[in-house]
Amino acid sequence: MNTAIVARGAAAMNLNAVIELMPSFHGSHVWMVELSDYHGEVSAKYGDKGSAWRLSERELAALPAEVRLGRFPDNVPCRMGLDGITVRFSIATDAARQEKQIWSPTYYDCPEYAALLHWCWSGLYEHSCDNYRAMLEQLHSYFRDWGIPVFRTTCGLKILGGSSGDEPELTRYFDEVAMMPTPEIDMSNFEGVGTLLYPIFKKFFHRAPGSIWRVNSAAMRQMKEAGIPEASMKEESGPAWF
C-alpha cells in the first residue's frame, strides 16, 4: 500500500513553488519545489553549487500540515529591514497561484510560508553534500524561529553563523557533550559571537579540557579572546561568505 496516498475524502495535493532567498550578507539561493500525493522533489541552486532531494514515501507522508494543505494567504504583514532576509515566493496549487515577497518570515506572522521554508531547508540539509550544506548553514542565523545555530554531531557540536543569542540554550548544548572524552567543537563555518557569551565557552573548556576545536580564522580569534588555548584549536578554511 502506498503510504503517500491521502486519507479518503481529503483533497489531493498538487503544489509547485519557486522560492528565492536573498539574505543581507550572503549569496542568494533558489529552491524549486514539486509536490503531489505520489511525488516530491526539492532542488536548489547557489551560484554553481546545488542539490536535489527526492522525497521517499515516508518523507512525503510526513509533510507538515501547513505545506500539505497548500493554503498560502495573502494577508502577510508588509515590513522592511536591513539585516535580515528577503524571500520571494511563487507558489502554484490547484486552487490558486500566489506571488509574495516577505522580509524575514516568521511562524508568528506567516506560519504557512515559514513552515515551507524550514521544511525545505531541513530536508536539503539532510540530503545535500558538504559543499552545498555549508551554504545552507549560512542561512540559519537569519531565521530566529529556528533557535540558535548550534547542532549536535556524533563527535560533539557544530556552531555556525552569527551565534550571538540565547545563553541558556548554548549552555544546554555544551552540557550535553561536556562528559564526552574528547568532544569536538566544529566552528569551521562560524562568523561571529557576542562577547557576552565568552564565559560560556571558557566554562565549557574548563569542564572538557580535552576538547578539540575546529575553527576558521574568525573563530580562532574569538575563542582565543574567550580563553580557549591555541593548542586545542585546529584551524580550517571555511567557505566564502559572499
Stockholm file with secondary structure:
# STOCKHOLM 1.0

chainA/1-242         MNTAIVARGAAAMNLNAVIELMPSFHGSHVWMVELSDYHGEVSAKYGDKGSAWRLSERELAALPAEVRLGRFPDNVPCRMGLDGITVRFSIATDAARQEKQIWSPTYYDCPEYAALLHWCWSGLYEHSCDNYRAMLEQLHSYFRDWGIPVFRTTCGLKILGGSSGDEPELTRYFDEVAMMPTPEIDMSNFEGVGTLLYPIFKKFFHRAPGSIWRVNSAAMRQMKEAGIPEASMKEESGPAWF
#=GR chainA/1-242 SS CCTTSCCTTSCCCEEEEEEEEEESSSCCEEEEEEEESSCEEEEEEETTEEEEEECCHHHHHTCCHHHHHTCCCSCCCCCCCSSSEEEEEEEEESSCEEEEEEESCCTTTCHHHHHHHHHHHHHHHHHSCHHHHHHHHTTGGGCGGGCSSEEECSSEEEECEECCSCHHHHHHHHHHHTTSSSCEEEETTEEECCGGGHHHHHHHHHHCTTCEEEECHHHHHHHHHHTCCGGGEEECCCCCCC
#=GC SS_cons         CCTTSCCTTSCCCEEEEEEEEEESSSCCEEEEEEEESSCEEEEEEETTEEEEEECCHHHHHTCCHHHHHTCCCSCCCCCCCSSSEEEEEEEEESSCEEEEEEESCCTTTCHHHHHHHHHHHHHHHHHSCHHHHHHHHTTGGGCGGGCSSEEECSSEEEECEECCSCHHHHHHHHHHHTTSSSCEEEETTEEECCGGGHHHHHHHHHHCTTCEEEECHHHHHHHHHHTCCGGGEEECCCCCCC
//
